[in-house]
Amino acid sequence: ELEKSLGVTFPAGYVEFLRNFDGGEFRLVRMFSVAAERGYGRIEDQMLFLRNNLPAFADGYLIPIGDDFGGNVYC
């Protein structure tokens, strides 16, 4: 459903990761989640925010999967 609503296709390995873990913290990286409550940490919210605020995300080619505590986004 998320892929359809965002108009993207996630790599198969990432889909498997989400099925098994759906986000979380790994060392100093926070992985975004499909099922998180609205707000920070939810893939959909992060992607929509970045699409609206950073041109590099506008076409949906980059998919944010997490960030670190310094605000660096991992795609």
PEJOQUI-V486208 format. One record per residue. N is the residue number from 0. RES is the residue in one letter. PHI is phi as a letter, one per 20 degrees, with the letter a starting at -180 (* if undefined). BURIAL is I if it has 9 or more other C-alpha atoms within 8 Angstrom, else O. Layout:
# PEJOQUI-V486208
N;RES;PHI;BURIAL / N;RES;PHI;BURIAL
This chain:
# PEJOQUI-V486208
0;E;*;O / 1;L;f;O / 2;E;g;I / 3;K;f;O / 4;S;f;O / 5;L;e;O / 6;G;m;O / 7;V;c;O / 8;T;c;O / 9;F;e;O / 10;P;f;O / 11;A;g;O / 12;G;f;O / 13;Y;f;O / 14;V;f;I / 15;E;f;O / 16;F;g;I / 17;L;f;I / 18;R;f;O / 19;N;e;O / 20;F;c;O / 21;D;l;I / 22;G;n;I / 23;G;p;I / 24;E;d;O / 25;F;c;O / 26;R;l;O / 27;L;d;O / 28;V;d;I / 29;R;e;I / 30;M;e;I / 31;F;f;I / 32;S;c;I / 33;V;e;I / 34;A;e;O / 35;A;g;O / 36;E;g;O / 37;R;g;O / 38;G;o;O / 39;Y;g;O / 40;G;n;I / 41;R;e;I / 42;I;g;I / 43;E;g;I / 44;D;f;I / 45;Q;f;I / 46;M;f;I / 47;L;f;O / 48;F;f;O / 49;L;f;I / 50;R;g;I / 51;N;e;I / 52;N;d;O / 53;L;c;O / 54;P;g;O / 55;A;f;O / 56;F;e;I / 57;A;g;I / 58;D;e;O / 59;G;n;I / 60;Y;f;O / 61;L;e;O / 62;I;d;O / 63;P;f;I / 64;I;d;I / 65;G;r;I / 66;D;b;I / 67;D;d;I / 68;F;f;O / 69;G;e;O / 70;G;n;O / 71;N;f;O / 72;V;e;I / 73;Y;d;O / 74;C;c;O
